[in-house]
Amino acid sequence: DAYPYFQRLNPLTIRRGHRWERRALQRADMVFYACDWARDAAISQYGVDPDKVKVIPFGANIQCDRTSADVDKLIAARPKDRCNLLFLGKVWERKGGDIAVAVADELNRAGLPTTLTLIGSQPPEGVKLPSFVRKTGFINKSEPAGLKQFNDLIAESHFLILPSRAEAFGIVFCEAASFGVPSLATRVGGIPTAVREGGNGRLFAPDAPPGEYAAVVRGLFGDYPTYQALARSAFQEYETRLNWGVSGAEAMRHLRRVVELRR
């Protein structure tokens, strides 16, 4: 009910989809989901045995060889007298691009100079963006120059802001954390698994006004050591649970247990 391209499915297709999903889950020895939201839906909607459903978050889809010392330097290099927000996503409406612009506007009006950078997302035709918004368009990370630009834009940002109206997980939260960049996001779908409140960001209700986001940002800038601690914590979240090495090891641990039980 959240993604437009699923909202026009034939009712028969939906019923069949649920039936086959239920059969697959019942036959499986173990089921992995990337977030608590998907796990809970499987248990409540399909009656899956909770003991065989595990949550293993996705990891960042970028190479990261940064150390804690490297990330400390990135954090220290960010200006303390102005705020750099980053919005990264293709679907403007669902990802909350309009909210991100409104938050940046609130911050500027409150006296904290703020720039909002858009990567890969464009507002609807006819929407004029304020002067504090800069657009990069699509960045090809498979090319060295594009990858460097992408990495530099994340590294210089104080926050990733993604007030999504619907989101199954959000790998970009993992990527931001790998640079020590906290996220500002909504408490919907799989986001609360990708973004831990106080761990690698702050979470807001889906209907939270822009002023609520702005108040949190201003509070952290007013107590900048607290911001820096949150940024360092974001990198720790990446190192301990939001990378593919950790996810793969966790999956293998569970799979070995299943194999042992079946012998």
VEXPABA-336108 format. One record per residue (C-alpha): residue number from 1; residue in three letters; x, y, z. Coordinates in pm, whole numbers, m for minus. Example, Ala and Ser with C-alpha at 12.3 -4.5 7.8 and 13.67 -1.06 7.14 Angstrom:
<pt seq="1" type="ALA" u="1230" v="m450" w="780"/>
<pt seq="2" type="SER" u="1367" v="m106" w="714"/>
This chain:
<pt seq="1" type="ASP" u="0" v="0" w="0"/>
<pt seq="2" type="ALA" u="302" v="231" w="11"/>
<pt seq="3" type="TYR" u="469" v="194" w="m331"/>
<pt seq="4" type="PRO" u="266" v="327" w="m628"/>
<pt seq="5" type="TYR" u="371" v="53" w="m870"/>
<pt seq="6" type="PHE" u="217" v="m212" w="m640"/>
<pt seq="7" type="GLN" u="m112" v="m31" w="m594"/>
<pt seq="8" type="ARG" u="m268" v="m134" w="m927"/>
<pt seq="9" type="LEU" u="m217" v="m508" w="m902"/>
<pt seq="10" type="ASN" u="m510" v="m731" w="m985"/>
<pt seq="11" type="PRO" u="m676" v="m868" w="m666"/>
<pt seq="12" type="LEU" u="m624" v="m1224" w="m796"/>
<pt seq="13" type="THR" u="m253" v="m1154" w="m833"/>
<pt seq="14" type="ILE" u="m239" v="m1027" w="m476"/>
<pt seq="15" type="ARG" u="m415" v="m1335" w="m339"/>
<pt seq="16" type="ARG" u="m185" v="m1567" w="m531"/>
<pt seq="17" type="GLY" u="117" v="m1373" w="m416"/>
<pt seq="18" type="HIS" u="19" v="m1410" w="m52"/>
<pt seq="19" type="ARG" u="m52" v="m1780" w="m99"/>
<pt seq="20" type="TRP" u="289" v="m1856" w="m252"/>
<pt seq="21" type="GLU" u="466" v="m1637" w="0"/>
<pt seq="22" type="ARG" u="298" v="m1827" w="283"/>
<pt seq="23" type="ARG" u="392" v="m2164" w="131"/>
<pt seq="24" type="ALA" u="754" v="m2062" w="81"/>
<pt seq="25" type="LEU" u="785" v="m1936" w="438"/>
<pt seq="26" type="GLN" u="625" v="m2250" w="582"/>
<pt seq="27" type="ARG" u="865" v="m2477" w="389"/>
<pt seq="28" type="ALA" u="1178" v="m2281" w="480"/>
<pt seq="29" type="ASP" u="1403" v="m2401" w="761"/>
<pt seq="30" type="MET" u="1514" v="m2044" w="826"/>
<pt seq="31" type="VAL" u="1408" v="m1703" w="700"/>
<pt seq="32" type="PHE" u="1626" v="m1391" w="688"/>
<pt seq="33" type="TYR" u="1489" v="m1037" w="673"/>
<pt seq="34" type="ALA" u="1678" v="m710" w="669"/>
<pt seq="35" type="CYS" u="1457" v="m535" w="924"/>
<pt seq="36" type="ASP" u="1227" v="m587" w="1221"/>
<pt seq="37" type="TRP" u="931" v="m450" w="1026"/>
<pt seq="38" type="ALA" u="952" v="m726" w="762"/>
<pt seq="39" type="ARG" u="1006" v="m995" w="1027"/>
<pt seq="40" type="ASP" u="704" v="m880" w="1225"/>
<pt seq="41" type="ALA" u="489" v="m871" w="910"/>
<pt seq="42" type="ALA" u="589" v="m1228" w="819"/>
<pt seq="43" type="ILE" u="498" v="m1352" w="1165"/>
<pt seq="44" type="SER" u="167" v="m1167" w="1190"/>
<pt seq="45" type="GLN" u="50" v="m1197" w="828"/>
<pt seq="46" type="TYR" u="174" v="m1545" w="736"/>
<pt seq="47" type="GLY" u="195" v="m1717" w="1073"/>
<pt seq="48" type="VAL" u="566" v="m1795" w="1046"/>
<pt seq="49" type="ASP" u="729" v="m1961" w="1347"/>
<pt seq="50" type="PRO" u="915" v="m1672" w="1518"/>
<pt seq="51" type="ASP" u="1204" v="m1903" w="1610"/>
<pt seq="52" type="LYS" u="1306" v="m1948" w="1248"/>
<pt seq="53" type="VAL" u="1287" v="m1582" w="1146"/>
<pt seq="54" type="LYS" u="1608" v="m1380" w="1184"/>
<pt seq="55" type="VAL" u="1686" v="m1015" w="1120"/>
<pt seq="56" type="ILE" u="2019" v="m940" w="951"/>
<pt seq="57" type="PRO" u="2055" v="m578" w="831"/>
<pt seq="58" type="PHE" u="2191" v="m500" w="488"/>
<pt seq="59" type="GLY" u="2537" v="m341" w="456"/>
<pt seq="60" type="ALA" u="2680" v="m39" w="276"/>
<pt seq="61" type="ASN" u="2725" v="m86" w="m99"/>
<pt seq="62" type="ILE" u="3048" v="112" w="m108"/>
<pt seq="63" type="GLN" u="3404" v="12" w="m29"/>
<pt seq="64" type="CYS" u="3514" v="133" w="313"/>
<pt seq="65" type="ASP" u="3865" v="98" w="450"/>
<pt seq="66" type="ARG" u="3827" v="393" w="687"/>
<pt seq="67" type="THR" u="3947" v="364" w="1045"/>
<pt seq="68" type="SER" u="3812" v="541" w="1352"/>
<pt seq="69" type="ALA" u="4101" v="787" w="1322"/>
<pt seq="70" type="ASP" u="4009" v="859" w="960"/>
<pt seq="71" type="VAL" u="3648" v="925" w="1054"/>
<pt seq="72" type="ASP" u="3752" v="1149" w="1343"/>
<pt seq="73" type="LYS" u="3936" v="1366" w="1090"/>
<pt seq="74" type="LEU" u="3629" v="1382" w="866"/>
<pt seq="75" type="ILE" u="3412" v="1485" w="1160"/>
<pt seq="76" type="ALA" u="3662" v="1748" w="1274"/>
<pt seq="77" type="ALA" u="3678" v="1896" w="924"/>
<pt seq="78" type="ARG" u="3307" v="1975" w="915"/>
<pt seq="79" type="PRO" u="3230" v="2341" w="986"/>
<pt seq="80" type="LYS" u="3073" v="2433" w="1319"/>
<pt seq="81" type="ASP" u="2909" v="2754" w="1202"/>
<pt seq="82" type="ARG" u="2699" v="2616" w="916"/>
<pt seq="83" type="CYS" u="2514" v="2294" w="841"/>
<pt seq="84" type="ASN" u="2548" v="2067" w="540"/>
<pt seq="85" type="LEU" u="2247" v="1842" w="483"/>
<pt seq="86" type="LEU" u="2247" v="1563" w="225"/>
<pt seq="87" type="PHE" u="1938" v="1416" w="58"/>
<pt seq="88" type="LEU" u="2010" v="1098" w="m135"/>
<pt seq="89" type="GLY" u="1733" v="918" w="m319"/>
<pt seq="90" type="LYS" u="1565" v="886" w="m658"/>
<pt seq="91" type="VAL" u="1197" v="911" w="m566"/>
<pt seq="92" type="TRP" u="1129" v="1266" w="m450"/>
<pt seq="93" type="GLU" u="780" v="1227" w="m306"/>
<pt seq="94" type="ARG" u="824" v="893" w="m127"/>
<pt seq="95" type="LYS" u="1165" v="989" w="13"/>
<pt seq="96" type="GLY" u="1031" v="1319" w="149"/>
<pt seq="97" type="GLY" u="1231" v="1562" w="m61"/>
<pt seq="98" type="ASP" u="981" v="1839" w="10"/>
<pt seq="99" type="ILE" u="1027" v="1787" w="385"/>
<pt seq="100" type="ALA" u="1407" v="1800" w="352"/>
<pt seq="101" type="VAL" u="1382" v="2137" w="174"/>
<pt seq="102" type="ALA" u="1144" v="2267" w="443"/>
<pt seq="103" type="VAL" u="1384" v="2158" w="720"/>
<pt seq="104" type="ALA" u="1675" v="2339" w="553"/>
<pt seq="105" type="ASP" u="1455" v="2646" w="515"/>
<pt seq="106" type="GLU" u="1366" v="2635" w="887"/>
<pt seq="107" type="LEU" u="1733" v="2618" w="981"/>
<pt seq="108" type="ASN" u="1826" v="2911" w="762"/>
<pt seq="109" type="ARG" u="1539" v="3118" w="901"/>
<pt seq="110" type="ALA" u="1652" v="3030" w="1254"/>
<pt seq="111" type="GLY" u="1999" v="3170" w="1186"/>
<pt seq="112" type="LEU" u="2196" v="2853" w="1112"/>
<pt seq="113" type="PRO" u="2329" v="2883" w="754"/>
<pt seq="114" type="THR" u="2234" v="2555" w="587"/>
<pt seq="115" type="THR" u="2294" v="2397" w="249"/>
<pt seq="116" type="LEU" u="2092" v="2101" w="122"/>
<pt seq="117" type="THR" u="2262" v="1886" w="m141"/>
<pt seq="118" type="LEU" u="2048" v="1660" w="m361"/>
<pt seq="119" type="ILE" u="2204" v="1350" w="m512"/>
<pt seq="120" type="GLY" u="2010" v="1155" w="m772"/>
<pt seq="121" type="SER" u="1676" v="1320" w="m702"/>
<pt seq="122" type="GLN" u="1480" v="1586" w="m879"/>
<pt seq="123" type="PRO" u="1168" v="1767" w="m757"/>
<pt seq="124" type="PRO" u="851" v="1753" w="m968"/>
<pt seq="125" type="GLU" u="848" v="1964" w="m1281"/>
<pt seq="126" type="GLY" u="763" v="2323" w="m1205"/>
<pt seq="127" type="VAL" u="891" v="2318" w="m847"/>
<pt seq="128" type="LYS" u="1146" v="2595" w="m796"/>
<pt seq="129" type="LEU" u="1414" v="2518" w="m542"/>
<pt seq="130" type="PRO" u="1555" v="2783" w="m304"/>
<pt seq="131" type="SER" u="1909" v="2914" w="m347"/>
<pt seq="132" type="PHE" u="2035" v="2707" w="m51"/>
<pt seq="133" type="VAL" u="1965" v="2384" w="m243"/>
<pt seq="134" type="ARG" u="2227" v="2245" w="m479"/>
<pt seq="135" type="LYS" u="2164" v="1960" w="m723"/>
<pt seq="136" type="THR" u="2427" v="1719" w="m846"/>
<pt seq="137" type="GLY" u="2204" v="1494" w="m1055"/>
<pt seq="138" type="PHE" u="2293" v="1129" w="m1101"/>
<pt seq="139" type="ILE" u="2645" v="1029" w="m992"/>
<pt seq="140" type="ASN" u="2797" v="716" w="m1147"/>
<pt seq="141" type="LYS" u="2979" v="544" w="m860"/>
<pt seq="142" type="SER" u="3126" v="285" w="m1098"/>
<pt seq="143" type="GLU" u="3359" v="552" w="m1237"/>
<pt seq="144" type="PRO" u="3651" v="673" w="m1022"/>
<pt seq="145" type="ALA" u="3561" v="1041" w="m1059"/>
<pt seq="146" type="GLY" u="3198" v="975" w="m975"/>
<pt seq="147" type="LEU" u="3287" v="761" w="m676"/>
<pt seq="148" type="LYS" u="3518" v="1029" w="m540"/>
<pt seq="149" type="GLN" u="3250" v="1296" w="m582"/>
<pt seq="150" type="PHE" u="2994" v="1073" w="m410"/>
<pt seq="151" type="ASN" u="3227" v="997" w="m120"/>
<pt seq="152" type="ASP" u="3332" v="1360" w="m78"/>
<pt seq="153" type="LEU" u="2972" v="1482" w="m68"/>
<pt seq="154" type="ILE" u="2882" v="1235" w="206"/>
<pt seq="155" type="ALA" u="3200" v="1296" w="405"/>
<pt seq="156" type="GLU" u="3147" v="1674" w="421"/>
<pt seq="157" type="SER" u="2783" v="1644" w="531"/>
<pt seq="158" type="HIS" u="2673" v="1685" w="891"/>
<pt seq="159" type="PHE" u="2357" v="1479" w="838"/>
<pt seq="160" type="LEU" u="2189" v="1257" w="586"/>
<pt seq="161" type="ILE" u="1824" v="1366" w="586"/>
<pt seq="162" type="LEU" u="1574" v="1118" w="444"/>
<pt seq="163" type="PRO" u="1223" v="1175" w="586"/>
<pt seq="164" type="SER" u="1071" v="891" w="384"/>
<pt seq="165" type="ARG" u="699" v="830" w="377"/>
<pt seq="166" type="ALA" u="767" v="462" w="304"/>
<pt seq="167" type="GLU" u="1096" v="270" w="313"/>
<pt seq="168" type="ALA" u="1171" v="m102" w="325"/>
<pt seq="169" type="PHE" u="1523" v="m49" w="466"/>
<pt seq="170" type="GLY" u="1752" v="219" w="318"/>
<pt seq="171" type="ILE" u="2107" v="107" w="239"/>
<pt seq="172" type="VAL" u="2207" v="472" w="213"/>
<pt seq="173" type="PHE" u="2185" v="492" w="594"/>
<pt seq="174" type="CYS" u="2463" v="231" w="613"/>
<pt seq="175" type="GLU" u="2672" v="424" w="362"/>
<pt seq="176" type="ALA" u="2633" v="749" w="554"/>
<pt seq="177" type="ALA" u="2732" v="576" w="879"/>
<pt seq="178" type="SER" u="3053" v="451" w="716"/>
<pt seq="179" type="PHE" u="3163" v="817" w="696"/>
<pt seq="180" type="GLY" u="3050" v="901" w="1049"/>
<pt seq="181" type="VAL" u="2745" v="1087" w="918"/>
<pt seq="182" type="PRO" u="2431" v="1055" w="1135"/>
<pt seq="183" type="SER" u="2088" v="1026" w="972"/>
<pt seq="184" type="LEU" u="1766" v="1219" w="1026"/>
<pt seq="185" type="ALA" u="1483" v="989" w="923"/>
<pt seq="186" type="THR" u="1126" v="882" w="982"/>
<pt seq="187" type="ARG" u="1007" v="598" w="1201"/>
<pt seq="188" type="VAL" u="848" v="400" w="917"/>
<pt seq="189" type="GLY" u="899" v="56" w="762"/>
<pt seq="190" type="GLY" u="1249" v="m81" w="800"/>
<pt seq="191" type="ILE" u="1417" v="249" w="888"/>
<pt seq="192" type="PRO" u="1420" v="191" w="1267"/>
<pt seq="193" type="THR" u="1643" v="m113" w="1204"/>
<pt seq="194" type="ALA" u="1878" v="78" w="972"/>
<pt seq="195" type="VAL" u="1885" v="387" w="1197"/>
<pt seq="196" type="ARG" u="1906" v="336" w="1571"/>
<pt seq="197" type="GLU" u="1784" v="630" w="1775"/>
<pt seq="198" type="GLY" u="2091" v="786" w="1934"/>
<pt seq="199" type="GLY" u="2315" v="529" w="1767"/>
<pt seq="200" type="ASN" u="2356" v="646" w="1408"/>
<pt seq="201" type="GLY" u="2089" v="913" w="1397"/>
<pt seq="202" type="ARG" u="1759" v="1050" w="1516"/>
<pt seq="203" type="LEU" u="1412" v="925" w="1424"/>
<pt seq="204" type="PHE" u="1093" v="1127" w="1380"/>
<pt seq="205" type="ALA" u="724" v="1049" w="1347"/>
<pt seq="206" type="PRO" u="604" v="1039" w="985"/>
<pt seq="207" type="ASP" u="396" v="1351" w="1046"/>
<pt seq="208" type="ALA" u="661" v="1543" w="1239"/>
<pt seq="209" type="PRO" u="677" v="1907" w="1125"/>
<pt seq="210" type="PRO" u="1000" v="2046" w="973"/>
<pt seq="211" type="GLY" u="1049" v="2255" w="1285"/>
<pt seq="212" type="GLU" u="1096" v="1940" w="1491"/>
<pt seq="213" type="TYR" u="1385" v="1829" w="1271"/>
<pt seq="214" type="ALA" u="1532" v="2179" w="1278"/>
<pt seq="215" type="ALA" u="1513" v="2193" w="1659"/>
<pt seq="216" type="VAL" u="1713" v="1871" w="1688"/>
<pt seq="217" type="VAL" u="1980" v="1995" w="1446"/>
<pt seq="218" type="ARG" u="2007" v="2331" w="1622"/>
<pt seq="219" type="GLY" u="2032" v="2156" w="1958"/>
<pt seq="220" type="LEU" u="2322" v="1943" w="1836"/>
<pt seq="221" type="PHE" u="2500" v="2243" w="1687"/>
<pt seq="222" type="GLY" u="2448" v="2426" w="2014"/>
<pt seq="223" type="ASP" u="2619" v="2139" w="2194"/>
<pt seq="224" type="TYR" u="2866" v="2043" w="1924"/>
<pt seq="225" type="PRO" u="3057" v="1778" w="2127"/>
<pt seq="226" type="THR" u="2727" v="1587" w="2145"/>
<pt seq="227" type="TYR" u="2700" v="1603" w="1764"/>
<pt seq="228" type="GLN" u="3057" v="1475" w="1731"/>
<pt seq="229" type="ALA" u="2981" v="1189" w="1968"/>
<pt seq="230" type="LEU" u="2675" v="1095" w="1761"/>
<pt seq="231" type="ALA" u="2884" v="1105" w="1443"/>
<pt seq="232" type="ARG" u="3145" v="874" w="1597"/>
<pt seq="233" type="SER" u="2867" v="646" w="1718"/>
<pt seq="234" type="ALA" u="2733" v="629" w="1362"/>
<pt seq="235" type="PHE" u="3065" v="488" w="1243"/>
<pt seq="236" type="GLN" u="3061" v="234" w="1527"/>
<pt seq="237" type="GLU" u="2715" v="124" w="1409"/>
<pt seq="238" type="TYR" u="2860" v="74" w="1062"/>
<pt seq="239" type="GLU" u="3153" v="m127" w="1195"/>
<pt seq="240" type="THR" u="2949" v="m352" w="1424"/>
<pt seq="241" type="ARG" u="2631" v="m421" w="1227"/>
<pt seq="242" type="LEU" u="2582" v="m220" w="904"/>
<pt seq="243" type="ASN" u="2842" v="m380" w="678"/>
<pt seq="244" type="TRP" u="2828" v="m691" w="460"/>
<pt seq="245" type="GLY" u="3113" v="m864" w="643"/>
<pt seq="246" type="VAL" u="2916" v="m866" w="967"/>
<pt seq="247" type="SER" u="2592" v="m958" w="787"/>
<pt seq="248" type="GLY" u="2756" v="m1248" w="605"/>
<pt seq="249" type="ALA" u="2915" v="m1385" w="921"/>
<pt seq="250" type="GLU" u="2582" v="m1367" w="1104"/>
<pt seq="251" type="ALA" u="2402" v="m1546" w="822"/>
<pt seq="252" type="MET" u="2665" v="m1821" w="816"/>
<pt seq="253" type="ARG" u="2635" v="m1867" w="1192"/>
<pt seq="254" type="HIS" u="2262" v="m1929" w="1162"/>
<pt seq="255" type="LEU" u="2299" v="m2151" w="854"/>
<pt seq="256" type="ARG" u="2557" v="m2373" w="1024"/>
<pt seq="257" type="ARG" u="2315" v="m2418" w="1312"/>
<pt seq="258" type="VAL" u="2038" v="m2524" w="1074"/>
<pt seq="259" type="VAL" u="2267" v="m2775" w="902"/>
<pt seq="260" type="GLU" u="2374" v="m2920" w="1237"/>
<pt seq="261" type="LEU" u="2013" v="m2961" w="1345"/>
<pt seq="262" type="ARG" u="1923" v="m3143" w="1021"/>
<pt seq="263" type="ARG" u="2208" v="m3395" w="1045"/>
